[in-house]
Amino acid sequence: MKKILAVVLASLLVFSLAACGGSDSGDTGTPPPASSAPASSDAGSSAPASVGPNIGTVDDDVDHFARDSYKFVYAHYDNRSLEQEAWDSFLLVAERFNYEVTRMSGDSDDETYLNNLQALIDRGGIDGLLVQAPTTIAKAVYDVLENGGVPYVIMFSPFYDDQNRCIMPSSALNQYDTGYEAISFLIDNREGYWGNVAARDIGLIVIDFSVIPVLHERAIGIQDAFEKAFPGNDDNIFYFDAYSSPTGMQMESGYDATSQIVNANPGIKYWMICGTIEEFSQGAARAAESLGMESNILITAIGTTVFKEEWEGGYHGSWVSTIAIYTPGHTTPGVLALIAFCDGRATPSNIWPQFLRPGDLGAIWEADYKPVTFDGLYDYLEEMRLVYGW
């Protein structure tokens, strides 16, 4: 029977708007009506009823300098490492694709974000929005955007309705698979760190933030992979819900989860730990140091920014791998989709047909990722840089 250290305090709703990558934010929100669809965004568009798979990608054969430069705004809720890296990525390719970009923050406050977003639209003078917001205000954000009449793309997190349909295009990750592959990498490579140890001596700590559905999907993937690799070892799976922690989505939650669970279970000799965001894994790494158990703990994560900072700061400890994400490869499709909307070459309902799942009203671009160690991180980033051509 699995031991639950922190009880899930809120059920998951299907209208989900949360971040991915290094630092995620968001909460559950009220879904729009089942009939909600990007109809207003498509209304009156001269775009064709269907488009090819290259529209909204780096392979799109279009002259971006045959028009005036577009004015976009990156409207983000938080001000953490993910948002800064995304901002840097938007700036990186702005000249190549002939757009200008400014940023708007909600300073991690619901009312501030909504007021700033509405004021931005009311002021005018912008051609499109790159939107990143939490699920606590998802319905309100959706209403502002749909009533605003400005083309937009959702960054990092799909909008779902109450029939679990994605209703607007989004650049995101396959959340379940990233969790599954993150812990599978540790499982597959454990003998290189520990030798041949018995499954009954290995424990798992999953550090979740349950009210953000995309993070919880990662947690499910982590747990499923461990259960498949070590059947009958369920008693060694420990779940920590940082939503119930006073430190929330901070590294302290990862530290507390690791310290408390490891100290309470001295019979388990080896530990695998995965945070659904990098900060949780960073906290777990500090706990492994303070416990004097770095050789008996293997830590992984989903994201690149903090992992890279640890390596560049000289870290060589229990945090040995992560799901690496090349940020421009995550953000650029969103920009190119928005450009296609502004050009009238595509609509939210027909962009990226290769990623449109049956029943969905908008496609989810699945960004590339790869499980890596510190040694493999830069090779992957260079590989992706060459793919994207800058």
C-alpha positions as CSV (number, residue, x, y, z in Angstrom):
1,M,0.0,0.0,0.0
2,K,1.4,3.4,-1.0
3,K,2.3,5.8,1.8
4,I,0.8,9.2,1.3
5,L,2.8,11.9,3.1
6,A,0.6,14.7,2.0
7,V,-3.0,14.3,1.1
8,V,-4.2,15.7,-2.3
9,L,-6.3,18.6,-1.3
10,A,-8.0,19.4,-4.5
11,S,-9.4,17.4,-7.3
12,L,-8.1,17.8,-10.8
13,L,-10.3,19.7,-13.2
14,V,-10.0,19.3,-16.9
15,F,-9.5,22.9,-17.9
16,S,-5.8,22.9,-17.4
17,L,-3.4,25.8,-17.9
18,A,0.0,25.1,-16.3
19,A,3.6,25.4,-17.3
20,C,6.3,22.8,-18.1
21,G,9.9,22.7,-18.3
22,G,11.9,24.1,-15.5
23,S,9.6,26.0,-13.2
24,D,5.8,25.5,-13.5
25,S,2.9,27.5,-12.1
26,G,-0.8,27.2,-12.0
27,D,-3.8,25.8,-10.3
28,T,-7.2,24.3,-11.3
29,G,-9.8,26.4,-12.8
30,T,-13.4,26.2,-13.9
31,P,-13.8,24.9,-17.4
32,P,-15.7,26.9,-20.1
33,P,-18.9,25.4,-21.4
34,A,-18.5,22.2,-23.4
35,S,-19.4,24.1,-26.5
36,S,-16.5,26.5,-26.1
37,A,-14.3,26.5,-29.1
38,P,-11.9,29.0,-30.8
39,A,-14.8,30.1,-33.1
40,S,-14.3,33.8,-32.5
41,S,-10.6,33.5,-33.3
42,D,-11.4,31.8,-36.6
43,A,-14.4,34.0,-37.5
44,G,-13.9,36.0,-40.7
45,S,-10.5,34.5,-41.3
46,S,-9.3,34.3,-44.9
47,A,-7.1,31.3,-44.0
48,P,-7.7,28.1,-45.9
49,A,-9.8,25.4,-44.4
50,S,-6.8,23.1,-44.1
51,V,-3.1,23.7,-44.0
52,G,0.0,21.6,-44.5
53,P,2.2,20.4,-41.6
54,N,4.9,22.9,-42.3
55,I,2.8,25.9,-41.4
56,G,3.8,27.2,-38.0
57,T,7.2,25.4,-38.1
58,V,10.8,26.3,-39.0
59,D,10.2,24.4,-42.3
60,D,7.5,26.9,-43.3
61,D,8.3,28.3,-46.8
62,V,7.3,31.9,-46.2
63,D,9.0,35.3,-46.5
64,H,8.7,36.9,-43.1
65,F,10.1,40.2,-44.5
66,A,7.4,40.7,-47.1
67,R,5.3,42.3,-44.3
68,D,5.7,44.8,-41.6
69,S,7.2,43.6,-38.3
70,Y,4.6,42.2,-35.9
71,K,4.3,43.4,-32.3
72,F,3.8,40.6,-29.9
73,V,3.6,40.4,-26.1
74,Y,4.7,37.5,-23.9
75,A,2.1,37.6,-21.1
76,H,3.3,35.4,-18.2
77,Y,2.1,35.0,-14.7
78,D,5.3,34.3,-12.8
79,N,8.8,35.6,-12.9
80,R,10.9,32.5,-12.4
81,S,13.6,30.7,-14.4
82,L,11.2,29.2,-17.0
83,E,9.7,32.6,-17.8
84,Q,13.2,34.2,-18.1
85,E,14.4,31.4,-20.4
86,A,11.3,31.6,-22.5
87,W,11.7,35.4,-22.8
88,D,15.3,35.0,-23.9
89,S,14.2,32.5,-26.5
90,F,11.5,34.8,-27.9
91,L,14.2,37.6,-28.2
92,L,16.7,35.2,-29.8
93,V,14.6,34.5,-32.9
94,A,12.7,37.8,-33.1
95,E,15.0,39.3,-35.8
96,R,14.9,36.1,-37.8
97,F,11.2,35.9,-38.0
98,N,10.6,39.7,-38.2
99,Y,8.7,40.5,-35.0
100,E,9.1,42.7,-31.9
101,V,8.3,41.3,-28.5
102,T,7.7,42.9,-25.1
103,R,6.6,41.2,-21.9
104,M,3.9,41.5,-19.3
105,S,3.9,39.9,-15.9
106,G,1.2,39.1,-13.4
107,D,3.8,39.0,-10.6
108,S,2.2,35.7,-9.4
109,D,-1.1,37.4,-8.5
110,D,-4.4,36.5,-10.1
111,E,-6.0,40.0,-10.1
112,T,-2.8,41.6,-11.3
113,Y,-2.5,39.2,-14.2
114,L,-6.1,39.6,-15.4
115,N,-6.1,43.4,-15.0
116,N,-2.7,43.7,-16.8
117,L,-3.9,41.4,-19.6
118,Q,-7.2,43.3,-20.1
119,A,-5.4,46.6,-20.0
120,L,-2.9,45.4,-22.6
121,I,-5.7,44.4,-25.0
122,D,-7.7,47.6,-24.3
123,R,-4.6,49.7,-25.0
124,G,-4.2,48.2,-28.5
125,G,-1.2,48.4,-30.7
126,I,-0.3,44.7,-30.5
127,D,-0.7,42.0,-33.1
128,G,-0.6,38.9,-31.0
129,L,-0.2,37.4,-27.6
130,L,2.0,34.5,-26.3
131,V,0.0,33.5,-23.1
132,Q,1.2,31.6,-20.1
133,A,-1.1,31.6,-17.1
134,P,-2.2,29.4,-14.1
135,T,-5.2,27.2,-14.0
136,T,-6.7,29.0,-11.0
137,I,-7.7,31.8,-13.4
138,A,-8.0,29.7,-16.6
139,K,-11.6,30.4,-17.3
140,A,-11.2,34.1,-16.7
141,V,-8.1,34.3,-18.9
142,Y,-9.9,32.4,-21.7
143,D,-12.8,34.9,-21.5
144,V,-10.5,37.9,-21.7
145,L,-8.7,36.5,-24.7
146,E,-11.7,35.4,-26.6
147,N,-13.4,38.7,-26.1
148,G,-10.3,40.7,-26.8
149,G,-10.1,39.9,-30.5
150,V,-6.3,39.6,-30.5
151,P,-4.7,36.4,-32.0
152,Y,-3.0,34.3,-29.3
153,V,-1.2,31.0,-28.7
154,I,-1.0,29.2,-25.3
155,M,2.5,28.5,-24.2
156,F,3.4,25.4,-22.4
157,S,0.0,24.3,-21.3
158,P,-3.1,23.2,-23.2
159,F,-6.6,24.7,-22.7
160,Y,-9.1,21.9,-22.2
161,D,-12.9,22.0,-22.0
162,D,-15.1,19.9,-19.8
163,Q,-15.1,17.1,-22.4
164,N,-11.3,17.0,-22.1
165,R,-10.8,18.5,-25.6
166,C,-7.9,20.8,-26.3
167,I,-9.6,23.9,-27.6
168,M,-6.7,26.1,-28.6
169,P,-3.3,25.4,-30.0
170,S,-0.5,25.1,-27.4
171,S,3.2,24.4,-27.4
172,A,3.7,21.8,-24.7
173,L,5.3,18.5,-23.6
174,N,3.9,15.0,-23.4
175,Q,3.7,15.3,-19.6
176,Y,3.1,11.6,-18.7
177,D,5.9,10.4,-21.0
178,T,8.4,12.9,-19.5
179,G,7.8,11.6,-16.0
180,Y,7.9,8.0,-17.2
181,E,11.1,8.4,-19.1
182,A,12.8,10.5,-16.4
183,I,12.6,7.7,-13.8
184,S,13.1,5.0,-16.4
185,F,16.5,6.5,-17.1
186,L,17.5,6.0,-13.5
187,I,16.1,2.5,-13.4
188,D,17.9,1.5,-16.6
189,N,21.2,3.0,-15.4
190,R,21.1,2.2,-11.7
191,E,23.7,-0.6,-11.8
192,G,26.3,1.9,-13.0
193,Y,25.9,3.8,-9.8
194,W,24.9,1.2,-7.2
195,G,25.9,-2.2,-8.7
196,N,23.4,-5.1,-8.4
197,V,21.1,-4.1,-5.5
198,A,17.9,-5.9,-4.6
199,A,14.6,-4.3,-5.7
200,R,13.3,-4.5,-2.1
201,D,16.1,-2.2,-1.0
202,I,15.1,0.6,-3.5
203,G,12.6,3.3,-2.6
204,L,10.9,6.0,-4.8
205,I,10.0,9.5,-3.8
206,V,7.7,11.4,-6.1
207,I,7.4,15.1,-5.4
208,D,4.3,16.4,-7.0
209,F,2.1,19.6,-7.0
210,S,-1.2,17.8,-7.5
211,V,-3.5,20.7,-8.3
212,I,-1.6,21.4,-11.5
213,P,-2.8,18.7,-13.8
214,V,0.2,18.7,-16.2
215,L,2.5,18.2,-13.2
216,H,0.3,15.5,-11.7
217,E,0.5,13.7,-15.1
218,R,4.3,13.6,-14.7
219,A,3.9,12.2,-11.2
220,I,1.7,9.4,-12.5
221,G,4.2,8.6,-15.2
222,I,7.0,8.4,-12.7
223,Q,5.1,6.1,-10.4
224,D,3.9,3.8,-13.3
225,A,7.5,3.4,-14.6
226,F,8.7,2.4,-11.1
227,E,5.9,-0.1,-10.6
228,K,6.5,-1.7,-13.9
229,A,10.2,-2.1,-13.2
230,F,9.8,-3.3,-9.7
231,P,6.4,-5.2,-9.4
232,G,5.4,-6.0,-5.9
233,N,7.5,-3.1,-4.5
234,D,4.6,-0.7,-4.0
235,D,5.3,-0.3,-0.3
236,N,8.5,1.4,-1.2
237,I,6.8,4.2,-3.2
238,F,6.4,7.5,-1.3
239,Y,4.4,10.4,-2.6
240,F,4.8,14.0,-1.4
241,D,2.3,16.6,-2.5
242,A,4.1,20.0,-2.3
243,Y,0.6,21.6,-2.6
244,S,0.2,20.8,1.0
245,S,3.6,22.2,2.0
246,P,4.0,25.7,3.3
247,T,6.9,26.2,0.9
248,G,4.9,25.2,-2.1
249,M,6.7,25.2,-5.4
250,Q,10.1,26.0,-3.9
251,M,13.2,23.9,-3.5
252,E,12.5,23.7,0.3
253,S,9.6,21.4,-0.5
254,G,12.0,19.0,-2.2
255,Y,14.4,19.2,0.7
256,D,11.6,18.6,3.3
257,A,10.1,15.7,1.3
258,T,13.5,13.9,1.0
259,S,14.6,14.5,4.6
260,Q,11.4,13.4,6.1
261,I,10.8,10.3,4.1
262,V,14.4,9.0,4.1
263,N,14.7,9.6,7.9
264,A,11.4,7.8,8.5
265,N,12.4,4.8,6.5
266,P,15.8,3.6,7.5
267,G,15.2,0.1,6.2
268,I,15.3,1.4,2.6
269,K,19.0,1.6,1.6
270,Y,18.7,3.2,-1.8
271,W,16.5,5.9,-3.2
272,M,15.3,7.2,-6.5
273,I,13.8,10.7,-6.4
274,C,12.0,12.7,-9.1
275,G,10.6,16.2,-8.8
276,T,7.9,17.2,-11.2
277,I,9.7,20.6,-11.4
278,E,13.4,21.2,-11.2
279,E,13.3,23.1,-7.9
280,F,11.9,20.0,-6.1
281,S,14.9,18.0,-7.3
282,Q,17.3,20.7,-6.4
283,G,15.9,20.6,-2.9
284,A,16.2,16.9,-2.8
285,A,19.9,17.2,-3.9
286,R,20.6,19.5,-0.9
287,A,18.8,17.0,1.4
288,A,21.0,14.2,0.1
289,E,24.1,16.2,0.9
290,S,22.9,17.0,4.5
291,L,21.9,13.3,5.0
292,G,25.3,12.2,3.9
293,M,23.7,9.8,1.5
294,E,24.7,11.1,-1.9
295,S,26.0,7.7,-3.0
296,N,22.7,6.0,-2.1
297,I,20.4,8.5,-3.7
298,L,19.8,9.1,-7.4
299,I,17.8,12.2,-8.4
300,T,16.2,13.2,-11.7
301,A,13.9,15.9,-12.9
302,I,12.0,17.4,-15.8
303,G,13.6,20.6,-17.1
304,T,17.0,22.1,-18.1
305,T,17.5,25.5,-16.5
306,V,18.3,24.7,-12.9
307,F,20.1,21.4,-13.8
308,K,22.4,23.4,-16.1
309,E,23.0,26.0,-13.4
310,E,24.0,23.3,-11.0
311,W,26.5,21.8,-13.4
312,E,28.0,25.1,-14.2
313,G,28.3,25.8,-10.5
314,G,30.5,22.7,-10.1
315,Y,27.8,20.3,-8.7
316,H,28.6,16.6,-8.8
317,G,26.2,14.8,-6.5
318,S,23.0,12.7,-6.4
319,W,21.2,14.8,-9.0
320,V,22.5,12.9,-12.0
321,S,20.0,13.3,-14.8
322,T,17.1,15.3,-16.1
323,I,14.6,15.5,-19.0
324,A,16.4,18.1,-21.1
325,I,14.3,20.6,-23.1
326,Y,15.7,23.0,-25.7
327,T,13.7,26.1,-24.9
328,P,13.8,27.7,-28.4
329,G,12.5,24.4,-29.7
330,H,9.6,24.8,-27.3
331,T,8.8,28.5,-27.8
332,T,9.5,29.0,-31.5
333,P,6.6,26.9,-32.8
334,G,4.3,29.0,-30.7
335,V,5.7,32.2,-32.3
336,L,5.4,30.7,-35.8
337,A,1.8,29.6,-35.2
338,L,1.0,33.1,-34.0
339,I,2.6,34.6,-37.1
340,A,0.6,32.3,-39.3
341,F,-2.6,33.5,-37.6
342,C,-1.6,37.1,-38.1
343,D,-0.7,36.4,-41.8
344,G,-4.1,34.8,-42.4
345,R,-2.4,31.5,-43.5
346,A,-3.8,29.4,-40.7
347,T,-6.4,29.4,-37.9
348,P,-6.3,28.0,-34.3
349,S,-8.4,25.1,-35.5
350,N,-6.2,23.9,-38.4
351,I,-2.6,24.7,-37.3
352,W,-0.2,21.7,-36.9
353,P,-2.6,19.1,-38.3
354,Q,0.1,16.4,-37.6
355,F,-0.4,17.0,-33.9
356,L,-4.2,17.3,-33.8
357,R,-5.6,14.4,-31.8
358,P,-9.0,12.9,-32.5
359,G,-11.8,15.0,-30.9
360,D,-9.5,18.0,-30.1
361,L,-10.4,21.4,-31.5
362,G,-6.8,22.7,-31.3
363,A,-3.5,20.9,-31.7
364,I,-0.8,20.5,-29.1
365,W,2.7,20.8,-30.5
366,E,4.8,18.3,-28.6
367,A,8.2,19.8,-28.0
368,D,11.3,17.7,-28.3
369,Y,13.0,16.4,-25.1
370,K,15.6,13.8,-24.0
371,P,16.7,12.2,-20.8
372,V,20.4,13.2,-20.2
373,T,23.1,13.3,-17.7
374,F,25.3,16.4,-17.1
375,D,27.8,15.0,-19.6
376,G,25.1,14.6,-22.3
377,L,23.2,17.9,-21.8
378,Y,25.3,20.1,-24.0
379,D,25.5,17.6,-26.8
380,Y,21.7,17.5,-26.8
381,L,21.4,21.3,-26.8
382,E,23.8,21.6,-29.6
383,E,22.0,18.9,-31.6
384,M,18.7,20.8,-31.2
385,R,20.4,24.1,-32.1
386,L,21.5,22.6,-35.3
387,V,18.0,21.3,-36.0
388,Y,16.5,24.7,-35.5
389,G,19.3,26.4,-37.4
390,W,20.5,29.1,-35.0
